[in-house]
Each structure stands twice: as C-alpha cells, then as structure tokens.
Amino acid sequence: MPLIPRRTRFLRRSRVMRGSWGVWKPRIVFWLGAVAIGVVSVGFAKAADLAQHLFHHLLNSHTSGYLIPLLLTPAGFALCAWLAIRFFPNSQGSGIPQAIAARHLHDENARTWLLSLKVAVGKIILTVIGLFCGASIGREGPTVQVGAALMLASGRIGGMVQARGLILAGSAAGIAAAFNTPLAGIVFAIEEMSRTFESRSNGLVLTAVILSGLAALGLVGSYTYFGETSVSAETGRDWLLVLTCGVCGGALGAAFSASALKAVRRIRRWAHSQPLKRMVLLAAACGLAVAIVGVLSHGETFGTGYEESQRILGGEAPSPLLFLAKLSTTFLSMISGIPGGIFAPSLTVGVSLGGTLASLIGSNIALGAILGMAGYFAGVVQAPMTAFVIIIEMTGNHEAVIPIMAASMLGYITSRIISPEPLYHGLSRPFLAEAIRRYRNDRRANT
C-alpha cells in the first residue's frame, strides 16, 4: 500500500474539518450562546434600570410617597419568595452559589436542576420585580447564573461535553457583560468560580467573554459602569486612607459574610418543616424592615445604590452612617430568600464607607470611595484580584492602581482572619447537597 505524504494527509483532514457540520456545529452553537448572553444581559440591565426608576417615581410622585414602600415592599418580597419556591426553585439569592455548585456535579440532570433555562427566566423576572419593590439587590450576580444556564443549554444543543468549562465560560461572560468589564469577567472565573487556573477552559472563557462583550457593545456602546475618575494617593493622609479603607472594609465585609452564612443556615433549618409558608412570612418581614430603613434614610438605601455611588465618587460627602443602613438592607434582602445579587449593593456600601472615612481623615472623598469599594468588596467575596480589576475597569481609574490593589489585599487578608469561609462557596454547599440528595433518590427510584 503506497504511503501518503504527510502534507497530503494534513490537507485532506483540513478539507474534512472545513466541510463537516459535526465539527462546526458545537462551535457555532457555542458562539451563538455567548452572543445571547450579551444580548440578554443588556436587556436584563435595561429592565432592572426601568424597574428602579418606576419605584423612585412612585416615591417622588406623591406627597405621601414614602408610605408606599411600607405596603409595596413587604408585598413584593412575599410575592417574589412565593414565586421562587413555587415555580422557579433554585432561583433564590445571587445565583453565583448555584453556578459554583453545578460545577462540582457530574450528573447532567443535577446540573440542569440548578442551571435550567426556566430558572434563568425566573431569575430575571423576579430580580426585576424585587427592584421595582425597592429591594437592596443587584442584577450582576443573577447574570452569572443566567449566563451559565444559557451556555450550558447551548453546549447541550451543540453536543459539547465540557460542562464545567461551559459553566465557567457562561459565568465569566455574564460578569463581563453586566459590568462591561471583560478582564474582570476572566479574573472572576479563575479566582472565584473555579478557585484555580484551568488551562483547558481558558479558551472557552476568553471566547465567551469576547463574543458576549461584543454583543453588549453593539447594543449599548462603550462605557464605564461608574464613569471616569482620575484620583490618586499623593499625601500621607491619602496612604493612611488606603490602610484604613482596606482594614475597615475587610472587617465589615467579613462581618457581613459570616453573619449572612450563619443566618442562612439557621433559616434553612427553621423553614425546613414548612418551607413555603415560613419563607414567604420571612420575606414579608424582611421587606417591611427594608421599607422602614429606606423611609428613614430618605430613599437612599432602596435598589442597587448606583446613583448614590456615582454622587460620592464625584466628590459628594455621603450621608452619615449610610454604609450601615445600606449594609442592613442588603443583608435583609439577602436572607429573605428573594432572587437578587449583592454585587451592586456591596459596591455602594464600600463607596459610602470609604467616603465617610475620607471625610473623617480629611482626605479626598472620591479616592476614599474607590478604596472603600475595593476593601469592602474584597472582604465580602474574598477575591482580591477580582475586586481591584473590576473596580479599575468600572471607574476607568489608572492613576490609583497601586492604592486600589493595596486596599483590596488588605481587605482580603483582614476578612480571611475574621471569617475564613468564602461567602459564595459557603452558600453553594446547601445547593450541592440538595442536588446530590435528589440524584441519589432518583437512582433508588429507578432501581
């Protein structure tokens, strides 16, 4: 049998690959899935912004506008909790813990239970309803779960078997599209979602981030989440502010994280016997508390806190103790069990904390806002690289790179000393345990 030259074999193989639908189908479906994440993220963002504007319009359109949250917010919380438990199970909370848990599962049905398209639709709808009712939640964490669900579905349609890599890529694309921060999406996937660098998944993550980012850019154009800032640490007081924001932000973030984990575990045990009834009652009570704090703070603690953050980053001194009021409403919204993330509210807590500390020290308020955001956010999620990359990209500030890095690391170290368990990974364990329990029960039923 004559030998075929190596060059001829390579050309034949290349022609087969170019003409094979079986080879190109997974790639095309994956690319379409990444683009879909960008489009859905933009639509989600516009719906969330509209919901917040409608809520604030209700507050400001009547002389007794601040009585509206006392009725609307508890009712909205109760409705979201009921719909989440009754029709969209596993849509509760941020969505990042569900994506983390799904990466540890090997059974396709168990993964789908956490990251289905039905869950993604419910996540979007209920987060928007929550924002319309004044909940202190954000859309960025939910976008991670939505992105992971879309990517997992596209992989299933395209016949791709890299489920762990697809979840990682979808999560990264979700963060990148939600904040318009492509580098932060990649760092988030490596540092927070996987807690390790996986060379086999880096191509998927990079491709998904690029395509989802291009889709988002095509729809809304290029922008920075908080606008452009150009402050830097120049004096001794500024560097004292770096130290203070890092340590205080990390300690406050650790307190929030540890308290949230403890509260969620106790609530799960308390609601186990009557989950629907008790969780709806808890949500209504949390909604009433959020409404009371919001009324007392003249509406500053409702919603994501984006506008309040922008004002402080522009140099306006925050209201006294705004960071504690915002932290309390974020904590109440989180433990209520309604769908919604803590990314944006946490950034507002950090911004107001940093602005308050800067006023006390006599330093630049805008600089304090950025450093407080870095220290507190790193303390909550215990992901310092994600914290400083996402903040640099959101603010467009390259003059204070080293101070932001320092505040993030100080926040992370302080948080790890106080609360060694990362928040999202701690929250993912109940979802993982329940998925494994369901999988074993299904196997027993089929044998």
C-alpha positions as CSV (number, residue, x, y, z in Angstrom):
1,M,0.0,0.0,0.0
2,P,1.6,3.3,-1.1
3,L,2.4,5.8,1.6
4,I,0.5,9.1,1.6
5,P,2.7,12.1,2.1
6,R,2.2,13.9,5.4
7,R,1.3,17.2,3.7
8,T,-1.4,15.4,1.6
9,R,-2.9,13.8,4.8
10,F,-3.0,17.2,6.5
11,L,-4.8,18.8,3.5
12,R,-7.3,16.0,3.4
13,R,-8.0,16.3,7.1
14,S,-8.4,20.1,6.8
15,R,-10.9,19.7,4.0
16,V,-12.9,17.2,6.0
17,M,-12.9,19.6,9.0
18,R,-13.9,22.5,6.9
19,G,-16.8,20.6,5.4
20,S,-18.0,18.7,8.4
21,W,-21.2,20.1,10.1
22,G,-20.5,17.7,13.0
23,V,-17.2,19.6,13.7
24,W,-18.6,23.1,13.2
25,K,-22.0,22.7,15.0
26,P,-20.6,22.8,18.6
27,R,-18.5,25.8,17.8
28,I,-21.3,27.8,16.1
29,V,-23.8,27.0,18.9
30,F,-21.3,28.0,21.5
31,W,-20.6,31.3,19.7
32,L,-24.4,31.9,19.5
33,G,-24.7,31.1,23.2
34,A,-22.0,33.7,24.0
35,V,-23.7,36.3,21.9
36,A,-27.1,35.5,23.5
37,I,-25.5,36.1,27.0
38,G,-24.5,39.6,25.9
39,V,-27.9,40.4,24.4
40,V,-29.8,39.0,27.4
41,S,-27.5,40.9,29.8
42,V,-28.2,44.2,28.1
43,G,-32.0,43.5,28.2
44,F,-31.8,42.5,31.8
45,A,-29.9,45.7,32.7
46,K,-32.4,47.9,30.9
47,A,-35.4,46.2,32.6
48,A,-33.7,46.5,36.0
49,D,-33.0,50.2,35.5
50,L,-36.6,50.8,34.4
51,A,-37.9,48.9,37.5
52,Q,-35.8,51.1,39.8
53,H,-36.9,54.3,38.0
54,L,-40.5,53.3,38.3
55,F,-40.1,52.7,42.1
56,H,-38.4,56.0,42.7
57,H,-41.1,57.7,40.5
58,L,-43.7,56.3,42.9
59,L,-41.8,57.6,45.9
60,N,-41.5,61.1,44.4
61,S,-44.8,61.5,42.7
62,H,-47.0,61.8,45.8
63,T,-46.7,63.9,49.0
64,S,-47.2,60.6,50.9
65,G,-44.8,58.7,48.6
66,Y,-42.8,57.3,51.4
67,L,-45.8,55.4,52.8
68,I,-45.9,53.4,49.5
69,P,-42.8,51.2,50.4
70,L,-44.5,50.2,53.7
71,L,-47.1,48.4,51.6
72,L,-45.3,47.7,48.3
73,T,-42.0,46.4,49.6
74,P,-43.3,43.7,52.0
75,A,-45.9,42.5,49.5
76,G,-43.3,42.4,46.7
77,F,-40.8,40.5,48.8
78,A,-43.6,37.9,49.7
79,L,-44.6,37.6,46.1
80,C,-41.0,37.0,44.9
81,A,-40.4,34.4,47.6
82,W,-43.6,32.6,46.8
83,L,-43.0,32.6,43.0
84,A,-39.4,31.5,43.5
85,I,-40.3,28.5,45.7
86,R,-43.5,27.5,43.8
87,F,-42.5,28.0,40.2
88,F,-38.7,28.8,40.0
89,P,-36.9,26.7,42.6
90,N,-33.1,27.4,42.8
91,S,-33.6,31.0,41.5
92,Q,-33.3,32.4,45.1
93,G,-30.4,34.6,46.1
94,S,-27.5,35.7,44.0
95,G,-27.2,32.8,41.6
96,I,-23.4,32.6,41.9
97,P,-23.6,29.8,44.5
98,Q,-25.8,27.8,42.2
99,A,-23.3,28.1,39.4
100,I,-20.4,27.1,41.7
101,A,-22.4,24.1,43.0
102,A,-23.2,23.0,39.4
103,R,-19.5,22.9,38.5
104,H,-19.0,20.2,41.2
105,L,-21.8,18.0,39.9
106,H,-21.2,15.2,37.3
107,D,-24.8,14.3,36.6
108,E,-26.4,16.3,33.8
109,N,-29.9,16.3,35.3
110,A,-28.5,17.5,38.6
111,R,-26.7,20.4,36.9
112,T,-29.8,21.3,34.9
113,W,-31.8,21.4,38.1
114,L,-29.6,24.3,39.2
115,L,-29.0,25.9,35.8
116,S,-32.0,25.5,33.6
117,L,-33.4,28.0,31.1
118,K,-36.6,28.1,33.3
119,V,-34.5,29.1,36.3
120,A,-32.8,31.7,34.2
121,V,-36.1,33.2,33.1
122,G,-37.4,33.2,36.6
123,K,-34.2,34.8,37.9
124,I,-34.6,37.7,35.5
125,I,-38.3,38.3,36.2
126,L,-38.1,38.0,39.9
127,T,-35.0,40.2,40.2
128,V,-36.8,42.9,38.2
129,I,-39.8,42.6,40.4
130,G,-37.6,42.9,43.5
131,L,-36.0,46.1,42.2
132,F,-39.5,47.5,41.5
133,C,-40.4,46.9,45.1
134,G,-37.3,48.6,46.5
135,A,-35.2,45.6,47.4
136,S,-31.5,46.3,48.0
137,I,-30.3,43.8,45.3
138,G,-28.4,43.9,42.1
139,R,-28.6,42.2,38.7
140,E,-24.9,41.3,38.3
141,G,-24.9,38.1,40.4
142,P,-28.1,36.8,38.8
143,T,-26.5,37.5,35.4
144,V,-23.8,34.9,36.3
145,Q,-26.5,32.2,36.8
146,V,-28.3,33.3,33.7
147,G,-25.1,33.2,31.6
148,A,-24.1,29.8,33.0
149,A,-27.6,28.4,32.2
150,L,-27.5,29.8,28.6
151,M,-24.0,28.4,28.0
152,L,-24.9,25.0,29.5
153,A,-28.0,24.9,27.3
154,S,-26.0,25.8,24.2
155,G,-23.5,23.1,25.0
156,R,-26.3,20.6,25.3
157,I,-27.7,21.6,21.9
158,G,-24.3,21.6,20.2
159,G,-23.3,18.3,21.7
160,M,-20.4,19.7,23.8
161,V,-19.4,17.6,26.8
162,Q,-17.3,20.2,28.6
163,A,-20.0,21.1,31.2
164,R,-17.5,22.5,33.8
165,G,-15.8,24.7,31.2
166,L,-19.2,25.8,29.8
167,I,-20.4,26.9,33.2
168,L,-17.2,28.8,33.8
169,A,-17.4,30.5,30.4
170,G,-21.0,31.5,30.9
171,S,-20.3,32.9,34.3
172,A,-17.4,34.9,33.1
173,A,-19.4,36.2,30.1
174,G,-22.2,37.2,32.5
175,I,-20.0,39.3,34.7
176,A,-18.2,40.8,31.7
177,A,-21.5,41.8,30.0
178,A,-23.2,43.0,33.2
179,F,-20.4,45.5,34.2
180,N,-18.8,46.0,30.8
181,T,-15.6,44.6,32.4
182,P,-14.1,41.9,30.2
183,L,-10.9,41.5,32.2
184,A,-12.9,41.2,35.5
185,G,-15.0,38.5,33.9
186,I,-11.9,36.4,33.2
187,V,-10.4,37.0,36.6
188,F,-13.7,36.3,38.3
189,A,-13.9,32.9,36.5
190,I,-10.4,31.9,37.6
191,E,-10.4,33.3,41.1
192,E,-13.9,33.0,42.4
193,M,-15.7,30.4,40.3
194,S,-13.0,27.8,39.9
195,R,-10.5,28.8,42.6
196,T,-7.8,27.6,40.3
197,F,-6.4,28.1,36.7
198,E,-7.7,25.5,34.3
199,S,-5.8,25.7,31.1
200,R,-8.4,23.5,29.2
201,S,-11.1,26.1,29.9
202,N,-9.2,29.3,29.2
203,G,-10.1,29.3,25.5
204,L,-13.8,28.8,26.2
205,V,-13.8,31.6,28.8
206,L,-11.9,34.0,26.6
207,T,-14.1,33.3,23.6
208,A,-17.3,33.7,25.6
209,V,-16.2,37.0,27.2
210,I,-15.2,38.4,23.8
211,L,-18.4,37.5,22.0
212,S,-20.8,38.5,24.8
213,G,-18.8,41.7,25.2
214,L,-19.1,42.5,21.5
215,A,-22.8,41.8,21.6
216,A,-23.2,44.2,24.6
217,L,-21.0,46.9,23.0
218,G,-23.1,46.6,19.8
219,L,-26.3,47.3,21.7
220,V,-25.2,50.0,24.2
221,G,-21.8,51.1,23.1
222,S,-18.6,51.6,25.1
223,Y,-19.0,52.9,28.7
224,T,-17.6,52.6,32.2
225,Y,-20.0,51.5,34.8
226,F,-19.4,54.4,37.2
227,G,-18.0,56.9,34.7
228,E,-14.4,58.1,34.6
229,T,-12.4,59.1,37.7
230,S,-8.8,60.3,38.0
231,V,-7.9,60.5,41.6
232,S,-4.6,59.1,43.1
233,A,-2.9,58.8,46.5
234,E,-0.4,61.6,46.9
235,T,-0.2,62.7,50.5
236,G,0.4,60.9,53.8
237,R,-3.3,61.2,54.6
238,D,-4.1,59.5,51.3
239,W,-2.0,56.5,52.2
240,L,-3.4,56.4,55.7
241,L,-6.8,56.2,53.9
242,V,-5.6,53.2,51.9
243,L,-4.7,51.4,55.2
244,T,-8.0,52.4,56.9
245,C,-10.2,51.6,54.0
246,G,-8.5,48.2,53.5
247,V,-8.7,47.1,57.1
248,C,-12.1,48.6,58.0
249,G,-13.6,47.5,54.7
250,G,-12.3,43.9,55.1
251,A,-13.6,43.7,58.7
252,L,-17.0,45.0,57.7
253,G,-17.1,42.7,54.7
254,A,-16.1,39.7,56.9
255,A,-18.8,40.6,59.4
256,F,-21.4,40.7,56.6
257,S,-20.2,37.4,55.1
258,A,-20.1,35.5,58.4
259,S,-23.4,36.8,59.6
260,A,-25.1,36.0,56.3
261,L,-23.8,32.4,56.2
262,K,-24.9,31.9,59.8
263,A,-28.3,33.4,59.2
264,V,-29.0,31.5,56.0
265,R,-28.1,28.2,57.7
266,R,-30.4,28.9,60.7
267,I,-33.2,30.0,58.3
268,R,-32.9,26.7,56.3
269,R,-33.3,24.7,59.5
270,W,-36.2,26.8,60.7
271,A,-38.1,26.7,57.4
272,H,-37.4,23.0,56.7
273,S,-40.8,21.7,58.0
274,Q,-42.9,24.4,56.2
275,P,-40.7,26.0,53.6
276,L,-43.3,27.8,51.5
277,K,-45.3,29.3,54.4
278,R,-42.3,30.3,56.6
279,M,-40.1,31.7,53.8
280,V,-43.0,33.8,52.5
281,L,-43.6,35.2,56.0
282,L,-39.9,35.8,56.5
283,A,-39.7,37.6,53.1
284,A,-42.6,39.9,54.1
285,A,-41.0,40.7,57.4
286,C,-37.6,41.4,55.8
287,G,-39.4,43.6,53.2
288,L,-41.1,45.6,55.9
289,A,-37.7,46.2,57.6
290,V,-36.2,47.2,54.3
291,A,-39.0,49.7,53.8
292,I,-38.6,51.2,57.2
293,V,-34.9,51.7,56.8
294,G,-35.5,53.1,53.4
295,V,-38.0,55.6,54.6
296,L,-35.7,56.7,57.4
297,S,-32.8,57.2,55.0
298,H,-35.0,59.2,52.6
299,G,-34.9,56.5,50.0
300,E,-31.1,56.2,49.7
301,T,-31.0,52.5,50.6
302,F,-33.6,51.3,48.1
303,G,-32.4,49.4,45.0
304,T,-28.8,48.9,43.8
305,G,-27.5,52.3,45.1
306,Y,-25.9,53.1,41.8
307,E,-26.9,56.8,41.8
308,E,-25.7,57.3,45.4
309,S,-22.4,55.7,44.5
310,Q,-22.0,58.0,41.5
311,R,-22.5,61.1,43.6
312,I,-20.0,60.0,46.2
313,L,-17.4,59.1,43.5
314,G,-18.0,62.6,42.1
315,G,-16.8,64.0,45.5
316,E,-20.0,64.5,47.4
317,A,-19.8,63.5,51.0
318,P,-22.1,60.6,51.9
319,S,-24.9,60.8,54.5
320,P,-23.7,59.9,58.0
321,L,-23.9,56.1,58.5
322,L,-25.3,55.5,55.0
323,F,-23.0,52.5,54.7
324,L,-24.5,50.8,57.8
325,A,-28.1,51.5,56.6
326,K,-27.3,50.1,53.1
327,L,-25.5,47.1,54.6
328,S,-28.6,46.3,56.8
329,T,-31.0,46.5,53.8
330,T,-28.6,44.3,51.7
331,F,-28.4,41.8,54.5
332,L,-32.2,41.7,54.9
333,S,-32.8,41.4,51.2
334,M,-30.3,38.5,51.0
335,I,-31.6,36.4,53.9
336,S,-35.2,36.9,52.7
337,G,-34.6,34.4,50.0
338,I,-35.8,36.5,47.1
339,P,-33.8,36.4,43.8
340,G,-31.2,39.1,43.6
341,G,-27.4,39.7,43.9
342,I,-25.2,41.6,46.3
343,F,-22.6,42.9,43.9
344,A,-24.0,46.4,43.3
345,P,-25.3,47.0,46.8
346,S,-21.9,45.9,48.2
347,L,-20.2,48.4,46.0
348,T,-22.5,51.1,47.4
349,V,-21.7,50.0,50.9
350,G,-18.0,50.2,50.2
351,V,-18.3,53.6,48.4
352,S,-20.2,55.2,51.3
353,L,-17.8,53.6,53.9
354,G,-14.8,55.0,52.0
355,G,-16.4,58.4,51.6
356,T,-17.2,58.6,55.3
357,L,-13.6,57.6,56.3
358,A,-12.2,60.1,53.9
359,S,-14.3,62.9,55.5
360,L,-13.0,61.8,59.0
361,I,-9.4,61.7,57.9
362,G,-9.6,64.8,55.8
363,S,-8.6,63.2,52.5
364,N,-10.1,63.1,49.0
365,I,-13.7,61.8,49.2
366,A,-13.6,60.3,45.6
367,L,-10.4,58.5,46.5
368,G,-11.9,57.2,49.7
369,A,-14.9,56.0,47.8
370,I,-12.8,53.9,45.4
371,L,-10.6,52.5,48.2
372,G,-13.6,51.7,50.4
373,M,-15.2,49.9,47.5
374,A,-12.1,47.8,47.0
375,G,-11.6,47.0,50.6
376,Y,-15.2,46.1,51.4
377,F,-15.8,44.2,48.2
378,A,-12.7,42.1,48.6
379,G,-13.7,41.5,52.2
380,V,-17.2,40.2,51.2
381,V,-16.3,37.9,48.3
382,Q,-12.7,37.2,49.4
383,A,-11.4,37.6,45.8
384,P,-8.9,40.4,45.8
385,M,-7.9,40.2,42.2
386,T,-11.5,40.3,41.0
387,A,-12.1,43.3,43.4
388,F,-9.3,45.5,42.1
389,V,-9.7,44.6,38.4
390,I,-13.4,45.1,38.4
391,I,-13.1,48.5,40.2
392,I,-10.3,49.7,37.9
393,E,-12.4,48.8,34.9
394,M,-15.7,50.2,36.4
395,T,-14.1,53.6,37.2
396,G,-11.5,53.9,34.4
397,N,-9.0,55.0,37.1
398,H,-5.4,54.0,36.3
399,E,-3.7,56.6,38.4
400,A,-4.6,54.8,41.7
401,V,-3.9,51.2,40.6
402,I,-1.4,50.5,43.4
403,P,-3.6,52.0,46.2
404,I,-6.6,50.0,44.9
405,M,-4.5,46.8,44.8
406,A,-3.3,47.5,48.3
407,A,-6.8,48.2,49.7
408,S,-8.1,45.0,48.1
409,M,-5.3,42.9,49.6
410,L,-5.7,44.5,53.0
411,G,-9.4,43.9,52.8
412,Y,-8.9,40.2,51.8
413,I,-6.3,39.5,54.5
414,T,-8.5,41.1,57.2
415,S,-11.5,39.2,56.0
416,R,-9.7,35.9,56.0
417,I,-8.5,36.4,59.5
418,I,-12.0,37.1,60.8
419,S,-14.1,34.8,58.6
420,P,-12.1,32.1,56.8
421,E,-15.1,30.7,54.8
422,P,-15.7,32.5,51.5
423,L,-19.3,33.7,51.2
424,Y,-20.3,32.3,47.8
425,H,-18.7,28.9,48.4
426,G,-20.3,28.6,51.7
427,L,-23.7,29.4,50.2
428,S,-23.1,26.9,47.4
429,R,-22.9,23.9,49.8
430,P,-26.7,23.5,50.5
431,F,-27.4,23.6,46.8
432,L,-24.8,21.0,46.2
433,A,-26.0,18.8,49.0
434,E,-29.6,19.0,47.8
435,A,-28.7,18.2,44.2
436,I,-26.7,15.1,45.3
437,R,-29.6,14.0,47.5
438,R,-32.1,14.3,44.6
439,Y,-29.7,12.4,42.4
440,R,-29.4,9.5,44.8
441,N,-33.2,9.4,45.4
442,D,-33.7,9.3,41.6
443,R,-31.3,6.4,41.3
444,R,-33.0,4.5,44.1
445,A,-36.4,5.0,42.5
446,N,-35.1,3.7,39.1
447,T,-33.5,0.6,40.6
